Structure formats: C-alpha cells, structure tokens
Amino acid sequence: MKKLLIVSPHFPPINAPDMQRVRLALPFLRQHGWEPTVLAVAPDLIEGGVCDPLLEATYPAAVRVIRARGISPRLTRPFGFGSLWWRCGGALRRAGEQLLAAERFDLVFFSTTQFDAFKLGPRWRRKFGVPYVLDYQDPWINDYYRDTATRPPGGHLKFTLTQWRARRAEPRVLREAAAIIAVSDSYGAQLARHHPWFDARRVQLLPFGASTADFDAGAGYRPAPPLVDFDDGCFHHVYTGRCGPDMAVALTVLFRAFQLLRGSHPALAAKIHFHFIGTGYAPPPLGREWVMPIARTEGVAENVHEHCYRVPYFDALYYLRRADALVVVGSNDPSYSASKIFACLLARRPLLLIFHQNSPVLAFARQAAAGQRFQFASEAGIGPLAEEVHRRWFVEGGRNTFEPCNEAAFAPFTAAVLTGQLAAVFDDAAGKS
C-alpha cells in the first residue's frame, strides 16, 4: 500500500468548498492502493469556519488526520489581519516535516485554495525526496478582477500583494510538480499564458465528484431553525453557495425575467420567492450582500432573500431537497466551474441554469440534458434573455417540471469514478519519481 500525505488546511468538521475533493475521495483511495494521511489546520483556528460534525461521518473513521495549530484570529484581528496561512502556515509546515522525517511517504497531494501551501511542494521535494501533485481549484494568478475592473475580495491592496507573491512563487512550484490537476479545462491555457515555458497539456481536467451517500447521511436532518418556511404555500427557488460581482449578469437576467412576470402575472409572482443561501465567505459580522443590490436595482427585492454567511453542508442539502425549484447562476468568467450542479442534480428538483455560453458547466448540462438552460455572452444580451426566461421558466411552467438527467452522462462524475482517475494520476506521479 503506497502512502499519501494530503495537505488540506480546511477539513471536516469545517465546511469549506476546497476540502470537498479530499472528503469525497477518502472512502475510495485504499481500494486503489493508497493509504491517506490528512494534514489540516485545527478547526477552532479557522476564522469564520462553519462547523458541520456530520461531515466527519462521510469518510472512513480510520483515516489519520493531523491537526496543526497556529495563532488564533482573536489575537491578530486587533492588528488588522486574519489570514489563515500567516497565522497557521508555519505550524502546518512543521507538522508536515515531522511526518515526512519520521515516515516514508510516496507522494504529497496539495488540495486547497490556500495557495501558499503549494510552496511546500518544492521545499519537501528537496528535503525529503517526495514528489507532489497540485490541485488547482481556482487560478492562483487571477486576471479576472484586473481585466474586468471588478473590486477583488479583500480590496485592491490585499489582492495586489497576494498576486505579486503568486507571480514570484508559481513558476518554481509548477516546474517541480510531478502532476497537476484542475477543476476547469481552461486552467492549463491560463498557466501557459502566464508562463510561456509551461506546457498546458500537463494539466489534467478532474472536476469534483458527486456522492449520493451525502444525501443518505442527511436524510433525516433538519436545520434548527430553518431559514426557509417551505410550508407557507409559496413557491420557493433556492440557490446555495458563493455569489459575487462576477455573477451580476446572470442575476440581472433572473430578476429582470421575474420583474416581467410581476407585470404579466402579478398574482402568480406574489407567491414566488428566491432564497440565496451562503453567498459569502466572510465571518460574522463582516459579511456583505451580493444579491440584494441587484434585486433592488431590478425592483424585485421584496421577493428575494439573501443569507450571506456560510451554512453547514447538510443545511444546504436540506434546502436543495425541500425547494420547489433550484437556481444555479454562473459567473461572467467562462472558466468558472460550479461543482454545486452535481448536488442539484441529486436533489431531483426542477432546475434553472443561467451561465456564460462558454462555461464548462453549461457544456456538461447539455450533455446530461439537465434542467432548463439559458446562456449569455455579455451584458448586451440581458434583455432578450430575460424575456426568454420569463416565457419558458415562469409562464410556460418550466419551474414546475422536473426532467431526470441523462444518468449515463452523469455516471462518470460520481466520486467513486473520479477517485479512480485521481488515483491513476497519483500512480503515474509516484512512478515517474
């Protein structure tokens, strides 16, 4: 059995998007010949982390998890910073080096959006001779905010400093990596654009998987108290997950279509509500609304509700299962890959998708015949697309129609199948080294 060290600073019971690949893979790695050890940050040190104990029941109890401790955000916030890596990166590095010095590991897998962790790859390769694999769940060097003049998360100063450090560190990390996987097939081309010497073909597309076991584990779960009253006689649309300025076009299309319904069928529109849950990453009380400003601009705010703080994972699954219909809005950035679509398909509810025409999510949805799909290219097409959504989804009854997706198209995206592909990447990376 080959030994794998997984670096995933966010890990259950913390609910964070960038630990999902690891969590979903853990039940299947041993059958592919890999014994995993997870290196994470202690959950009480993750600022704003939503604790979800049920997540710990979704992977084998025998998996060894090492929890590194660092500095509490309570001690650093008075001085104006709370970065997880600045507070806990040193402790995680030391814990990893103690493991690597005491035991022989065949491979290290970095699966996180805490990109500073990637820099440990070359360091540990040099000190311990262990190869490493990178998981790009987002771009490390991100041109979107510069190209669109959109305010980045945390503000321009913090983002500029982060990007300056990324441009200095990424080349060496890429050169020495044994393998690279990514959630979007556009990331290889992006890396080659930033680093002309880099071969985009090195990046293997590997989206997040979906697990019916998650729905089974949360079958009897109910939030206390729920954010939505599904028994009030209204029709409730639900969206769960991040929103931001990059989703402005899709949100405007949705709300403008609903405003048209208010004009054409006011009694029907009065019974329809939209719930956007967990739209931000900032901890209380630092959260901000991303959806409501657009709803106010389009004149539909009284029918729209936004909860900008993250909720436990099984809370989100409850809202998906109970909704009358689901909405998934996409980014203006065509490389955006919303893995949340898989959970929406497993929830088996009517599904409305509004995505950029070049989005990989839209391409998959077409292949799987999933939901009612609407695409945009730019702001110029908002008006006609809103009219189409108004007609097909609201007036002609798309919101009341559930059509099962093409299960053959969905099958390759299960956690079991994708973990087999991930293990093949590990085998190849360890063999080369």
C-alpha positions in Angstrom: 0.0 0.0 0.0 1.5 3.3 -1.1 1.4 6.2 1.4 -0.2 9.5 0.5 0.1 12.8 2.5 -2.8 15.1 1.7 -2.4 18.8 2.6 -5.9 20.2 3.1 -5.9 23.1 5.6 -9.7 23.2 5.6 -11.1 19.8 6.6 -14.2 18.4 8.3 -15.8 19.3 10.6 -15.1 22.6 8.9 -17.4 23.1 5.8 -15.4 24.7 3.1 -15.6 24.3 -0.7 -11.9 23.5 -1.1 -11.9 20.3 1.0 -14.7 18.6 -0.9 -12.4 16.7 -3.4 -10.4 15.2 -0.5 -13.5 14.4 1.6 -15.2 12.6 -1.4 -12.1 10.7 -2.3 -11.2 9.3 1.1 -13.7 6.4 1.1 -12.2 5.0 -2.2 -8.4 5.6 -2.0 -7.5 2.4 -0.2 -9.2 0.3 -2.9 -6.8 1.9 -5.4 -3.7 1.1 -3.3 -3.2 4.5 -1.5 -3.2 4.9 2.3 -4.1 8.5 3.0 -3.0 10.8 5.9 -4.6 14.2 6.0 -2.7 17.3 7.3 -5.2 20.1 8.2 -5.5 23.1 10.5 -7.3 22.8 13.8 -10.9 23.7 13.2 -11.1 26.2 16.0 -8.4 28.3 14.3 -10.3 28.7 11.0 -11.9 32.1 11.1 -15.5 32.1 10.1 -15.4 28.3 9.6 -18.8 26.7 9.7 -18.6 23.6 11.9 -20.6 20.6 10.5 -19.9 17.5 12.5 -22.0 15.3 10.2 -19.2 15.7 7.6 -16.9 13.6 9.7 -19.3 10.6 9.1 -18.8 10.8 5.3 -15.3 9.4 5.3 -13.7 6.4 7.0 -13.1 6.8 10.7 -9.8 5.0 10.3 -8.3 7.9 8.2 -5.5 9.6 10.1 -6.0 13.3 10.4 -3.2 15.5 11.8 -4.4 18.9 13.1 -1.8 21.6 13.1 -2.3 24.6 15.5 -1.2 28.1 14.9 -2.3 31.6 16.2 -5.9 32.3 16.9 -7.5 35.1 14.8 -8.7 36.6 18.1 -5.1 37.6 18.7 -4.4 39.0 15.2 -7.7 40.7 14.2 -7.0 43.7 16.5 -3.9 44.3 14.4 -5.9 44.2 11.1 -5.2 40.8 9.7 -6.5 37.3 9.9 -5.0 35.3 7.0 -5.1 31.6 7.8 -1.8 31.0 6.2 0.0 33.8 8.0 -1.4 32.5 11.3 -1.1 28.8 10.8 1.1 28.1 7.8 4.2 27.7 9.9 2.6 25.2 12.2 1.3 23.2 9.3 4.7 23.2 7.6 6.4 22.0 10.8 3.8 19.2 11.3 4.3 18.1 7.8 8.0 18.0 8.1 7.8 16.0 11.3 5.7 13.4 9.5 8.0 13.3 6.5 11.0 12.9 8.6 9.5 10.1 10.7 7.8 8.1 7.9 8.3 7.4 4.2 5.5 8.8 2.0 5.3 8.1 -1.7 3.5 11.3 -2.6 2.2 14.6 -1.3 -1.1 16.0 -2.6 -1.9 19.7 -2.2 -5.7 20.2 -2.5 -6.6 23.6 -1.3 -7.2 27.2 -2.3 -4.7 28.3 0.4 -2.2 28.6 -2.4 0.8 29.4 -0.2 0.6 25.7 0.8 1.8 24.9 -2.7 5.2 26.4 -1.9 5.8 23.5 0.5 6.0 21.2 -2.5 9.4 22.2 -3.8 10.7 22.5 -0.2 9.6 19.0 0.8 10.8 17.5 -2.5 14.3 19.0 -1.8 14.4 17.9 1.8 12.7 14.5 1.7 12.7 13.5 -1.9 8.9 13.2 -2.0 7.1 14.1 -5.3 4.0 16.2 -5.1 0.7 16.8 -7.1 -1.1 20.1 -7.2 -4.9 20.6 -7.3 -6.0 23.9 -9.0 -9.5 24.6 -7.8 -9.1 28.3 -8.6 -6.4 30.2 -10.5 -3.5 31.2 -8.3 -2.7 34.1 -10.6 -6.1 35.6 -11.3 -6.6 38.1 -14.1 -10.4 38.4 -13.8 -10.5 41.3 -11.5 -7.9 43.3 -13.4 -9.5 42.6 -16.8 -13.0 43.5 -15.7 -12.1 46.3 -13.3 -14.1 44.5 -10.6 -13.2 45.0 -7.0 -11.5 41.9 -5.7 -12.3 40.2 -2.4 -10.5 41.9 0.4 -9.8 45.0 -1.6 -7.3 46.1 -4.2 -4.3 46.5 -1.9 -4.5 43.0 -0.3 -5.3 41.4 -3.7 -2.3 43.2 -5.4 0.1 42.0 -2.7 -1.3 38.4 -3.0 -0.9 38.4 -6.8 2.7 39.8 -6.6 3.6 36.9 -4.3 1.9 34.4 -6.5 3.8 35.6 -9.6 7.0 35.1 -7.8 6.2 31.6 -6.4 4.1 29.9 -9.0 6.9 29.2 -11.6 9.0 27.1 -9.3 6.0 25.3 -7.9 4.9 24.3 -11.4 8.3 23.3 -12.7 8.9 20.8 -9.9 5.3 19.3 -9.6 5.0 15.6 -10.6 1.4 16.2 -11.8 -1.2 18.9 -11.9 -5.0 18.5 -11.9 -7.6 21.2 -12.3 -11.4 21.7 -12.0 -11.6 23.6 -15.3 -10.0 22.7 -18.6 -9.2 26.4 -19.1 -6.6 26.5 -16.3 -3.9 24.8 -18.4 -4.1 27.5 -21.1 -4.1 30.2 -18.4 -1.0 28.8 -16.8 0.7 28.7 -20.2 -0.3 32.3 -20.9 1.3 33.4 -17.6 4.4 31.2 -18.0 5.2 30.8 -21.8 7.5 27.8 -21.0 4.7 25.9 -19.4 3.0 23.1 -21.4 -0.8 23.4 -20.9 -1.1 19.6 -21.6 0.4 18.9 -18.2 -2.8 19.9 -16.6 -5.4 17.1 -16.3 -9.1 18.0 -16.0 -10.6 16.4 -13.0 -13.9 18.0 -11.7 -15.3 17.4 -8.2 -17.4 14.3 -7.9 -20.9 13.8 -6.5 -22.0 11.4 -3.8 -25.4 10.0 -3.2 -24.1 8.9 0.2 -24.2 12.6 1.3 -28.0 12.7 0.7 -28.4 9.4 2.5 -26.4 10.6 5.5 -28.5 13.8 5.8 -31.9 12.1 5.0 -33.4 12.9 8.4 -31.5 16.2 9.0 -33.3 19.5 9.6 -31.7 22.8 10.4 -32.7 24.4 13.6 -34.3 26.8 12.8 -34.6 26.6 9.0 -34.0 29.8 7.0 -36.9 29.0 4.7 -40.5 28.1 5.6 -41.3 25.6 2.8 -44.9 25.0 4.2 -46.2 28.6 3.8 -48.0 28.0 0.5 -45.4 30.0 -1.6 -43.2 28.7 -4.4 -39.5 28.8 -3.2 -36.5 28.9 -5.5 -33.2 28.1 -3.7 -29.6 28.8 -4.6 -26.8 27.7 -2.3 -23.2 28.8 -2.4 -21.0 31.7 -3.3 -22.2 34.8 -5.1 -20.1 37.8 -6.1 -19.8 40.7 -8.6 -18.8 38.2 -11.3 -22.4 36.8 -11.2 -24.1 40.1 -11.9 -25.1 39.3 -15.5 -26.8 36.0 -14.6 -28.6 37.6 -11.5 -29.8 40.5 -13.6 -31.2 38.1 -16.2 -33.1 36.2 -13.5 -34.5 39.2 -11.7 -35.4 41.1 -14.9 -37.3 38.0 -16.0 -39.1 37.9 -12.7 -40.0 41.6 -13.0 -41.6 40.8 -16.3 -43.7 38.2 -14.6 -44.8 40.7 -12.0 -46.1 42.8 -14.9 -47.7 39.9 -16.8 -49.0 37.7 -14.0 -48.9 39.7 -10.7 -50.9 37.2 -8.6 -48.5 34.4 -9.6 -45.4 36.5 -9.0 -46.6 37.4 -5.5 -46.3 33.8 -4.4 -42.8 33.3 -5.8 -39.7 33.8 -3.7 -35.9 33.4 -4.2 -33.5 32.4 -1.5 -29.7 32.8 -1.8 -28.0 31.0 1.0 -24.3 31.1 2.0 -23.3 33.7 -0.6 -20.2 35.0 1.1 -17.1 33.6 2.9 -16.5 36.4 5.4 -17.3 35.5 9.0 -20.0 37.4 11.0 -20.3 40.3 11.3 -18.1 41.1 8.3 -20.4 39.7 5.6 -21.8 41.8 2.8 -24.8 41.3 0.4 -24.0 40.4 -3.2 -27.5 39.5 -4.4 -29.8 42.1 -2.8 -28.3 45.2 -4.5 -29.1 43.7 -7.9 -32.6 42.7 -6.7 -33.2 46.3 -5.6 -32.0 47.7 -8.9 -34.4 45.4 -10.7 -37.3 46.2 -8.4 -37.9 42.7 -7.0 -36.2 42.9 -3.6 -39.4 42.1 -1.7 -39.4 38.6 -3.2 -35.6 38.0 -2.7 -33.9 36.8 0.4 -30.1 36.6 0.9 -28.2 34.9 3.8 -24.7 36.0 3.1 -23.0 33.7 5.7 -22.0 30.1 5.1 -24.2 27.4 6.4 -23.4 23.8 7.3 -23.2 21.5 4.3 -26.1 19.4 5.4 -28.2 22.5 5.9 -27.5 23.3 2.3 -28.6 19.8 1.2 -31.8 20.2 3.2 -32.7 23.4 1.3 -31.9 21.8 -2.0 -34.1 18.8 -1.3 -37.0 20.8 0.0 -37.0 23.6 -2.6 -39.8 23.9 -5.2 -37.1 24.7 -7.8 -33.4 25.3 -7.8 -31.4 28.1 -9.4 -27.8 28.0 -10.4 -26.3 31.3 -11.7 -22.9 31.3 -13.3 -20.0 33.7 -13.4 -19.2 36.3 -16.1 -15.9 34.4 -16.2 -16.3 31.5 -18.6 -13.7 29.4 -16.8 -15.8 29.2 -13.7 -16.7 25.6 -12.8 -19.6 25.3 -10.4 -19.4 21.8 -8.9 -22.6 22.6 -7.0 -24.6 21.5 -10.0 -24.0 17.8 -9.1 -25.7 18.2 -5.7 -28.6 20.0 -7.5 -29.0 17.1 -9.9 -29.0 14.6 -7.0 -31.7 16.7 -5.2 -34.0 15.9 -8.2 -35.8 19.2 -8.3 -36.7 21.5 -11.3 -33.5 23.3 -12.2 -32.8 26.7 -13.8 -29.3 27.3 -15.1 -28.1 30.7 -16.3 -24.4 30.5 -17.4 -21.9 32.1 -19.7 -22.1 30.4 -23.2 -18.5 29.1 -22.8 -19.0 27.7 -19.3 -17.9 24.0 -18.8 -21.0 23.7 -16.5 -23.3 24.6 -19.4 -21.5 22.1 -21.7 -22.0 19.3 -19.1 -25.6 20.3 -18.5 -26.3 20.0 -22.2 -24.7 16.6 -22.4 -26.7 15.4 -19.3 -29.9 17.1 -20.5 -30.0 18.7 -17.1 -32.5 21.4 -16.2 -33.7 24.4 -18.3 -30.5 26.0 -19.7 -30.0 29.7 -20.6 -26.7 31.2 -21.8 -25.3 34.7 -22.1 -22.3 36.2 -23.8 -22.2 39.7 -22.3 -24.4 42.4 -20.7 -25.7 43.3 -24.2 -27.9 40.2 -24.2 -29.6 40.6 -20.9 -32.9 42.0 -22.2 -33.7 39.3 -24.8 -32.5 36.5 -22.5 -34.7 37.8 -19.6 -37.7 37.7 -21.9 -36.9 34.1 -22.8 -36.5 33.1 -19.1 -39.8 34.9 -18.3 -41.6 32.9 -21.0 -40.1 29.4 -20.7 -39.4 29.2 -17.0 -42.1 31.3 -15.4 -45.1 31.5 -17.8 -44.9 28.1 -19.6 -44.2 26.2 -16.4 -40.6 25.2 -16.6 -40.3 25.8 -12.9 -42.9 23.1 -12.2 -41.2 20.4 -14.4 -38.6 18.0 -13.3 -36.9 16.1 -16.0 -34.4 13.4 -14.9 -31.0 14.0 -16.3 -29.2 11.5 -18.6 -27.7 9.1 -16.0 -25.2 7.8 -18.4 -23.7 11.3 -18.8 -23.7 11.8 -15.1 -22.1 8.4 -14.2 -18.5 9.5 -15.0 -18.8 12.3 -12.4 -19.5 10.2 -9.3 -17.0 10.3 -6.5 -16.1 6.7 -6.9 -15.2 7.0 -10.6 -13.3 10.3 -10.3 -11.3 9.0 -7.3 -10.2 6.1 -9.6 -8.9 8.8 -12.1 -7.3 10.7 -9.3 -5.5 7.5 -8.1 -4.2 6.9 -11.6 -2.7 10.4 -11.5 -1.0 9.5 -8.2 0.3 6.2 -9.6 1.8 8.0 -12.5 3.3 10.8 -10.5 4.9 8.4 -7.9 6.1 6.1 -10.7 7.9 9.0 -12.6 9.7 10.0 -9.4 
